[in-house]
């Protein structure tokens, strides 16, 4: 089996904040399709950032380099691509997003060729992933937060995440978190996410104001999730800290571990170099007895690592990503009572909606 063609395209999808119908920022996706000489087609993807640059990197640099290689030879392929991604050191951003596109498509091919899901290839711990829902946007006022949360609970969800660190300030963030907890009750798992938006002192001010409200984790609490500052924050709060959605390659997680800065590993295979890198992160999480979760709108691509590894805990449903995948795929997996079953089809188990993708195509 040899790689014969690598195709890449950019697509723009619209999505909206539920309840108030306010547009979320347009969601751009870079879709990579790799085709083999025996007819297998694998799908890979990156998302949102510098989409033209990512697509050009795949089309002009990484794609041509893997032609005529066996897609199952992951280490050999990564050895060839590494000098193209970074001559020295470990890069992030466009470099790893482009690699993610290629690598995810390879895993999809390997799964399809073997008749197994990616979750099974990773270890097959479960055939499902329990999920949490990211819903608590800054665009909501407190009444909206409560109403949207109640609607999700009525749909069978018991794990919710809301955003903090907005321009509203620490005291207002705390007031919003307390209001949601009091309205939805103690039986709901409630997490918060600052999207790397605040400094150490503000995060340290926020945590004591909400520690008594049983917060499941505080995700990406600090700007650049600096390992030293994150370690300092962890010593000042009882709320578990998580990170890894944007630059979560193995070296970054090692740095957080060495600074005793992290409780929950949250890699995203669309940004960190793909499922091969996520597998390395997962093994590191097992070595250090840390739970393995997911964040950053990874959708179906991250569902599999949560199900595949025995320390996998929760996959994310982001209400924006959910809308995008409903347009992108023919029949994307959906949550039932807070749980998503791994698709029964091999690989990642999804089929692109080619007609819809014609409408969303962006000229590159």
N, C-alpha and C positions, 0 to 999 in steps of 0.2 A: 504494500500500500504506500503510495507516494502522493505528496501534495502537488497538485497541478495548477491551482488557481487560488488567488487571494483577492477578494473584493471588499471594498469598504464604501460606506455611504453615511451621510449625516442626515438626521431627521429632527424636525421640531414638533413637539407635542404641546398642546394646551391642557392645563389642568386648573382646577378651581378649589378654593377653600370651601368645604361643605358648609351648609347652613346660611352663610352670608354671600355665597357665590362670587367671592372676590378672586380674581385671577392670582394663582401662584405664578412665580416667575416661569417663563417658558422653559420647558425641559428639553434640552438637546441630547440626543443619543447618537453615538457613533457605533454603527453596526458593521461587524466584520464577518464575512462568510468565507470559509476555507473549504475548497472542494478537492477530493482525492481522485486518483485515476480509476478507482473502482466505484465511484458514484456517491460516496458519503459526503455530506455537506454539514460542516459544523458552524455554529453561531457563537460569536463572542461580542462583547460590548464594553464600552466605556460611556461616561455620562457627563454632561453639563458644562465642563470647563474647557475652554480653548479648543473647541471641537474641530475647527479647521486644521489646527496644528496637529492634533492627534490623528486625524484622518490622513493628513499628508505624511506623517511619520510611518503609518501602517502601509500606505500605498507606495511610497518612494523608497523606504529603507527596510523595514522589518519584513513586509510581505515578500518582496523579491528574494530576500535572504533565505527563506524557508522552502522555496520551490524545489521540488524533487527530493525533499527529506521525508522520512517516515514520521507521521504525526505522533506515533507512539513513543518515539525517542525523545522524551521531554528534556532530559538532561543534556543530550547532544544539541538539541535545538536551542536551549537556553545558553549553552556555552557559545554557540555561534552568534546569538543575538546580544549577549552582554556587552561586547566591545562596541556595538552599534548604539546601544542605549546610553552607555557612559564609558568613556575611555578610562576614567579613574573614579573610584568611589561608588557610592550608591545614590543614584539620582531619584527624584520623585517628580510629580507633575506629569507633563506631557509624556515623558519617557516611559514611566511605569503605566500610565493609562493606555498608551499604544501597545505595550507588552501585554496588558490585560486583554485587549481585544484579540490578539493572536492566541494567547494561552487558553482563554476560555473556549475559543473555537476548537482548539486541539482536544481539550477534555470532552467537548461535545462529540467530536468524531470518535474518540476512543470509546466513549460510552455506547455510541451507536454501533460501532464495529463489534463490540463485545456483547451487545444486548443487555447492558447494565446501566443503571442510572449513575450519575456522578456521585450521589450520596453513597451508593453501593461501592463504587470504586474507591472512595475515601475510607471505607470501613464498614458501612452499612449498620451503624448502631441502631438507627430507627428508620421507619418508613414514613415519618412525619416530623414536623417541627411545631412546637408550641410557639405562639406569636404574641408580640405586643404591638400596639398601634400608636404611631406618632401622629398626634392630632392637635395638640394645644398651641396653635399658632399665635404670634403676637398680634395678628389682625383681629383676634377675638377679644371682646371685653369679657368680664367675669361671667356675665349671664350666658354669653355664647359658649364659653368654656364648659360651663356646667351642662347646658342643654346638649351640646355636641357629645360630651362624655356620656350623658345618659342614653343618647341614641346608640352609641357604640356598645354600651352595656346591654341594652335591649337586643342587640344583634348577637349577643353571646360572648363579647369580649370582656375579659377581666383584668387586662394588663394595658395600661395607658402611659403615654409619655407626653409631657408638655414642655414647651420652650421657655427658657428664662434668659436673662442677659440682654434683654432688649433695651431700647432707649427709655423704658419706663422707670428704670432704676431698681436698686436692691429692695427697698421697702415695698414697692408695688409688686415686684416679682414674688416676694414672700407672701404678700396678701393674696395674690392669685393662686399660689400653690395651696395655701391653707383653705381657701374657699372651695377649691375643687375637692380636696380631701374631705372636708366636712360635708359637702353636698353628696358625694358619691359613696362615702362610707369607708370603713377600715378594711373591708374584704377585697377592695380593688388594689392591685399592684399599681403604684404610681411612681414614675421615674421623671427626672428632669434632664434637660439638655441645653447647654449654653452655646453650642456650635463654636467653641473657641473664641467667644466674644468678649470676655471680661478678664480683668487682671486678678492677681492673687488676692489683694486686699479686699476687693469687692466680693470675690467668691468666698473668702473667709468670713466676711460679714453676713453673707446670705445663709451659709450653712447652719449657724446656730439658731437662726430664726425659723427654720423648718425641720430641724433634726427630730423634733418630737412628733412629726407627722408621718413617720415610717416611710421615708423615701427609699425606693429600691436601689437606685443608683443615680449618680450625678455624672452625666456624660460630657466629655470634651469641655470641662469647666473653665479652662484657661486659654488665653491667646497662645497659639502655637503649641499647646499642650506641652510646654517646656518641662522636661523631666525633673529638673531640680525643683521648680515651683510646684509641680504636681505632687512631688514627694513631701514638700512642706505642707501643702494643703491636706494631704492624707493624714498627717500627724495631728491636724487641728480639727478634724471632723470624724464623726462616726458613720457618715453616709458613704457607702462604697463608691469608688471612682472608676470610670471606664473611659477608654479611648481607643483610637485606631482606625476610624472610618476613612480618613483621607490619606494619611501617609503611613498606614499600618503594615509596613514590611517588617520582616523578622528582626532586623537590626534596631528598628525603632522600638519594638516591644522589648527587646533585650535591654535597651537603655532605660525604659520605664521600670523594668524589673530590678535592675541594678540600683535604681534610686528608690526602691520600695514605694513606687508611685502609683500602682494600678491594682485594682481588684478584679476587673472583668475585661477580658480580651474581646475587642470588637473589630476584627478585620473586615474589609470590603474588597472583594475580588475584582471589582470594576476599576479600582484605583491603585492597588498595591503591587501589580504585576501579574495578577491572575490566580487561578486556583492552585497552581504549583507553589506560589509564595504563601498563600493562605494555608496550605498543608504544612509548610514549615512553621508558620505562626501557631497552628493548632498543636503541633508536636511540642513547641515551646510552652504553650499553655498547660499541656499535660505534665510536662517536666516540673513546672512550678505550681501544680495543683490549683490552677485558676480556671474558672468557667469560661467557656467559649460561646460568644453570642454574635450579634450582627447589628450593624448600624449604617446609616448613610444611604438609604434608598436602594440597597442592593437587590431587592426583590428576589426573583427566581434564581439569580446567580449565587446569592448567599444562602438561600434556603438549604442548599445541599450540604454545605459544610456543617451547619448546625445539626442536621440529621445524621451526617456521616460519622461524626466523632462522638465517642461515648460521654465526653464532658460538654457536648453541645447543649445549650440551654434554651435560648429564645431567639427567634428570627424576627426581624422588623417588618411590619406592614406600615408603610408611609402612605397616607391618603393621596398624596400626589403621585407617587410611583404606582400605586394601585390603578389610578386612572390611566396612566401612560401604558402600563402593561395590558390593560383591557383593550387599548387601541392597537398595540403592537403585535400581540399574539392572537392566534385563532381561538384558543381556549386556555387562558392562563389559569394556574391553580388558585383557588379561593379558600379563604378561611371558613371553617365551620366550627362554631363554638370555641373560638380561640385557638384553633389548630389547623395547619395546612398539611395535606397529604402530599408526599413526593409524587410527581406525575409518574404514571406507570410506563410511559414511553422511555426508551433509553436516552442516555446523555442527560441534558438538562430537561428534556421531556416537553419542550415547547416548540410550536410551529409559528413562523412569522406570518403575519397577515399581509401578504404581498400587495393586495389592492389598496389597503389603508396606507401602506408605506409609500406608494406612489404619490399619495396626496400630501404626505408629510416631508417629502424629500427636499433637502436644501442643496442648492447648487454649491459645489466646492471648487 
